[in-house]
Every structure is written in C-alpha cells, then in structure tokens.
Amino acid sequence: MVYGGIYRAVFFFALFWASHGFGASKAKANNHECPKGDWKNSLVLHHIAVGQGDATFMRTPSGTTVLIDAGLPGRGKADVVPTLQKCYQLKNLDYVVLTHFDQDHHGGLAQVLKHFKVSHALYDPGDKMYTGATGPKTMFARFKKAADATGKRKVPNVGKSAIPDKSVDFTIVSVNGKIFKHGDIPILNDKGKPKDDNAISISMHVRYGTFDYFIGGDLTGGGNRTPDIETAVAKVVGDVDVLHANHHGSETSSNDAFLKALEPEHVVISVGNGGLNKGRYHHPETSVLERLDGYSFVRNVFQTAKGESLAPPAVKQKVTNMNGDVILVAEKNSFTVQGYGDFRTDGD
C-alpha cells in the first residue's frame, strides 16, 4: 500500500502531571530528535516517525540493539538509517525483527540492511507465511534478498531466549498463531496460508525492572472478522506500563479483553497523515480511541502524527500528537517520554 501527503497539525501543549499527564495537547515538534539526557545506562524505546507505518528501535542498558520493522519503501533510507546513525552511531544491529510482511513494516528494511550488519539474528514469520506478489521487483523480493544475505534469518520460537540480555527480559509472545504458554490458534487456511496476514505478527513483551512494555505489529483481536490473537496474548503478558498499539489503532485490534488485561497507563500509536489513511483507513479508529478514552487506567496516548481519525475532539482528550518520534527512556521503576515528566511504573 502507498501512503503519502502531509497534514499540518496544530495543538496547544500542557502538562497535567497529577491526572492525564500530557492531555490532548501538542508537544514540541521533534521530527527525528535523539533521546535527551544521560540515557546510555537506561532502556531506550525509540518509535521512529515513518508516516503510516511502524519502526521501533530499542537499546538496553548493556548495549543490546533491536530494530522492529522499518516502515514503507523509502522510509529506511529517509528516516530509520539517519536516525540510528545520528543518535546511536551504529554500525551493527544485534537483532532485527520484522513483525509481518505488510509493506508499511517491511518496505524499508532492505535499505536498513544495506547500512547495518546484523550481528545475531533477523527474525520474521518465514517465507511460507507470505501471501503477496513474489516477482523479482517486488519489495518483498528486495527484503528477502537482503535478509537472506545476512545469514542470520530465522523464525523465532516463542519464549524468553530469542533476545538474551543481561538486564532486560525480551519475551516473544506470539508468532504465526503460536502463543507462549498457551498453544496454537488456528490461523491457516486449507492451503496452509494465513487467513489474515496480520494474525501472524510477532509480538514481544519487554521488561526492565518493574517497567513493562508490549509491541505486536498488526496483531489482530477479532475486529472486522479477523482471528482473535490478542485475547490469548493478553493472558500471557498481563499488566504493562506502556502499550505500542497494534495496527496503528485499527478496528481489527485493541479489543476490550486485551486492553483490560494489559491496563496500559500510556499508549503509543504509530500513524501517518494523508494518503490512504485519510482516504480510507482513518487510523486511529474512532472505536479504539473511544475505548482508550473510556478506561480510567489509560492516562496518555502519544501519536507520531495527528493521523486521520474521525473521532470527535471529546474522544481525543488523552491524545498528544508528538509530530515526530516518540522516545521513551526507562529506568527500573520510572520513565520519561521525550524528556518530559517522570512517570512511575505501577510495580509488580
């Protein structure tokens, strides 16, 4: 899918530390800023603004680096590579994770893999799960060529061993319908292909001290007749401090059971302006923002862009448009968002 266009968003910034933190206001435009302060001994979660798509970089206190997805074609070179070079001076990436094969997640990875060597593993759901065009000029073909050339490509097993680190626990919770400590959910048709391309998404629970974070690509939750993977995943994950919303806040994801089990105080939505999002998708979906607004445990929703939601202003009262990257710097019991605030974790 092709997304494009620029939509100028203007909000007023205000901090409400006691209740909703950032409220519905606009933070200072950051575009591709770097983490603030002394972050090298902290866990950094850098949600790179790539328009209507996903790209998330993580760096642990011990220096392990993980890149999850890389946005649409062109976004690897335009956004991901320069951000990682400028902010982290990287030459290698320890781990690369492609959650699934939608172009707004895998389209930029071929460019990223030309610039950074993969030191340990490149995880994705595997060629058998791809259902799109396979011609030599397709973006998937370019990704596959670059990924295979690393010699590190594999399908991860669910569990805690996929990304070892001294200080941070990384748990692969789901891949291809397999759920950690739960079993398999039927997601394949009679030809052995996914019934829904998003249901195969690799999802991950990240824990540092008492700080908990979840990211799951375009993981489905039963909306719009998709397989419900979220509910089973939620039982494994439990309470988190920060949720990276599945599928850009699409109606297919963020179901009630999932949100009630995770009880995220803060939600990050990677989203874009214009293009098909304006003409067709309208992410984040009104029903998703209504759920987030209705839960008292959700304090803030941080978006990489204004997005194209049709929700009325009253439903967006917890939304903050960061107008660029959303960067979290976490300690073992607290974290900041883009250098603002001192949010505490909710403990064990």
Secondary structure, DSSP 8 states (H G I E B T S, - for coil): ---------------BTTTTBTTT-B----BS----SS-TTSEEEEE---SSS--EEEE-TT--EEEE---STTHIIIIIHHHHHHHH--SEEEEEE-----HHHHTTHHHHHHHSEEEEEEE-S-GGG--S---TTSHHHHHHHHHHHHT-EE---SBS-SS--SS-EEEEEEETTEETTTEE---B-TTSSBSSGGGG--EEEEEETTEEEEE-TT--BSGGG--B-HHHHHHHH---SEEE-GGGG-TTS--HHHHHHH--SEEEE----SHHIIIII-SS-HHHHHHHHH-TT--EEEESS-------GGGGTTEEE-SB-EEEEE-SSEEEETTEEEEE----
